[in-house]
Amino acid sequence: MFATGLALLLCFAAAQDIGNGGAAATLTWCIAKPSADVEKLRHNIDYSCGQAGIDCRPIQPGGGCFSPENAVSHASIAMN
């Protein structure tokens, strides 16, 4: 099922100056596809948050990324 979740991602690359003498580095951030099945997204959130070393506190109530409270937003955080 995790592979299914990865297939639901859209990846966007953004160049960002990281203070290394003006050279830009390319960083990638993936977001869940807005039309993805909510139950599949929830499964992938549970899977991602169950992995060792993954901190999902930001998408828990009171966390900095809890709002907006929806599966697409939370999956986008959890799977990155």
N, C-alpha and C positions, 0 to 999 in steps of 0.2 A: 504494500500500500504506500510505502514511503516514496517509491519510484513514481507512483501515480501523482503524489503531491508535488514532486519536483516537476513533473510534466505540466502541472497547472501554473507554474510560475512564468512570469514575464520578467526578463532581466533587462535592466537599463544600466548603462555605464555612464559615469560622469567624471569629468576631469576635475581635479581639485588640487590647488597649490598646497603642498604640505610643508612649506617652509624649508625646502632643501635647495636653496640657492636659486629659486625661481622655476625649477623643473616641476612639471606637473606629473602627478601619478594618476593612473586610472583606477578608480574604485568601482566596484559593482554592488548594486543593491537590487535584490529581487523582490517583487511584489506578487501576491497571489492574484490570479486572474479574477476580476470582479464577477464573472459569470460562473465561477467554479461552484460545485455542489457543496453546500454548507456542511453537510455531515462528513464529507471527505476532508474538508478543511479542518473541522474539529478533530478528526482522527489524526491528521498530520500535526496539529498543535499538540495533542496528547503525546504523540510519538516523539516529536522534537523536544518537548519539555521533559520527557522521561529519560533523555540521554544524559550521561555523566558530563558535567561541566557546562551544561546549558542553563542559563539563568533566566527564568521566565517571570521573575518578580515584576518586571516592568508592565506586563500585561495582566497582572492580578489587580483586584480592586485596590485603589489607592496608589497604584504604580503610575509612573509618568507616561506610559503608553497605553493605559487601560482605555482611555477615551480616544476615538469613538469605540464603543463596545460592540464590535461585530467580528465575525469570523475572518473576513478578508483582511482587516487591519491586524488582528491578533496573529493570524497565520503569517502575514508578511514579516512581523517582528520575530516570531518564534523560529521560522525557517531560515533566518539570516543569522 
